[in-house]
Amino acid sequence: MKKLLGTGLCLLILTGCSSSGEISAAEQRNNFDACKINFVKVIPDAQYSSNKATFDTQADEACGPLLTLDKVGTANFVSPVADLNAIKKASESSMKEVCKLVISAAYAHNEFDTNAIGETIEYDVWYNRIRSYFKKAAVILRTMPGNNTSLINAAEQASLNARGVNAGSLTPGENLLYSACNISEDKVMEDFDKWVN
């Protein structure tokens, strides 16, 4: 869609020529297409190129009403504006969810260690729970914009082999995730102690 903008083509919102309030399907489609072009043209090229699918979806949703509005509705339609911060906000929100899962896995390791003393507990059941946190983190990371390959790999590694801070040393995958989430090993132990006491 961005390539169309360089041609100098100027599409106007159409209201049709008939006296009734109806607009033909072709005119509604033209209105929709013009709205999308105007929506996208204010987005910096580099930002649009790196997040094309997200911005196109945003444009489709924002301009969608024009596919069903009559003349009056079209005349009163307020042209939507792209939210240039939406991707950043969504990414930040998703990263918070990832970090919640990482800290949950850290606490689960400590909880396992605490409960293992003098008790018989199901190792596989417990570690499947810990692995599930990292698997969910990998799923979220895959949906986030940008290049998250190293973090996705780290979450997948941790879902197969994670040691927790109480084991003496973290795996490389855990280390990377802890670092990305600004989680320190000392803080995990300190917060966990407060949590259980």
N, C-alpha and C positions, 0 to 999 in steps of 0.2 A: 504494500500500500504506500509506503514511504516514497517509492520511486515515482509514483504518479504526481507527486507534489512539485517535482522539478520541471514539469511540462508547461507550467503556467496555466493549467486548466483551472477554471474557477466555476465551481458548482454552487448554485444558489438553492436555498430551500424552496421547493415548489409548493404551490397551493392549488394547482389545477385550474382549469378554465370553465368547468361546469358551474351552473348556478346553485346546485345543491351543495350540501355540506360534505358530500363524499369526495374522496380522493381515490384515483385508480391505484391498483396494486403497483403498477409501474412507477407512478409518481411517488408513492410511499417508499418504494425501493430506492428511487433517486434521492429522496430526502434523507433516508438512512445512510446511503453511501456518502453523500455530501457531509453529513454530520460526522461520520467516521474519519473522513479525510481531514476535516477541520480539527477534530479531536487529536489526531495523531501528529499533525504538522507542527504543533507547539512543543513536542517532545524532542529534546536534543537527539541527533542521529545516533550517537554512540550509545546513549541510554536506551533508545528504542531497539537498536540492533541486538543488544545483549539481553533484552527482556521482551522480545517481540511478542511471544505468545501471551504473556501476562497483559501487556498493553492492548493487544488486539481483543482479548477477552473483556478487558475493562471498557473498551470502545463499544463492543457489541452490546454489553449490558446497558451502558449509558445512553446509546442511541436507539436501542431496541424499541422503545415506545413509538417511534416514528413509523414503524411498520404497520401500526394499527390505528393511529390517530386520524381524525377527520380534519377538515380545513381549520376549524376553530382551535382544536387541540394543537395542530401543527403551528398555527400562528402564535400561540401562547407558549410553545415549547421553549424552554430555556436551554441554550446550547451548553452541553456539559464540558467540563474542563478536566483534563487528565490530572490525577493525583500523582505527582512525580515522586512523592515520598512513600507511596503505598508499598512499593517493593521493599524499600529499606525497613519500613515499619513491620511488614510481614516477616521479613528475614530476622529482625531483632526478636520478634515475638516467638518465632520458631526456634531460634537459638536458645531462648529462655527455657522452652519446653525440653530441648535436648539436655540442657544443663540440669534441669530438675531430675531427669532420668539418670544422669551420670551420678548425681549426689545420692539418689535413691539406691543405686547399685553399690555405692561406697558404704552407705549405712547398712545395707543388707549383708555385705561382707562382715562388717563389725558385729552385726546382730548374730550372724552365723557363728562367729568366733566366740561370742559371749555365751550363746546357748549350747555350744558344743562341749563346754566344760562340764564334765560329770553327767552328761546326758547322751542318749542315743538319738541322733536325729538323721533324717533322710538326706544324705549328701547330695544325691542327684536332684531331688525335689528342690532343695534350697538353691543349688547352683543353676537350675533351670530358671528359677525366678530371677536370679542375678543376670543371667544371659538375656532374659526377655527385655530387661531395661535397655541394654545395649542394642538389641535388635530393633526396638521401637525407635531408638535414637537414630539408627541408620536410615529407617524409613522416612523420618522427618527431614533428615539432612538431604535425602535424595530429592525432596520436593522444593528445597530452598533454591533461590536464584544464585548465580555465581558458580565458581568452581570449588566444590566441596569434596573433591575426590579423596584428599588425604584424610579428612575427618570421617568420611563414609568408610574408608578402609580401616581406620582406627576403631570405629564402632563395630565393624564386622569382626575384626581381630579380637576385640574385647568380648564379643558375644561367644567366641570359641574358647578364649583363654583370658580370664581376668583374675588377678590375685588379691586386689584390695590393699589398702595401706597397712593393714595389720599383718601382712605376710612379709614385710621387710622391704619389698621393692615392687613397684608397679610394672606391668608389661608396657612395651612401647606404645601400644594403642591406648591404654589407660592414661599414660603420661601425656600424650597429645591431647586427649579429651579433657583431662584435668587442667592442662595449660590453657586450652581454648575457652574453658569455662571459668578460668581464674579461681580454681579450687586448689587449695594447698593441702598437703597430707596432714600437716599439724592441725589445720582448721577442721578437717574431717574428724579427726580423733577428738578434738576439743568439743565440737558441736555434738558429736555422738554421745560423749560422756554426759553432757548436759541433758540430752534427749532421753537417755535411759535412767538417769538419776532424779 
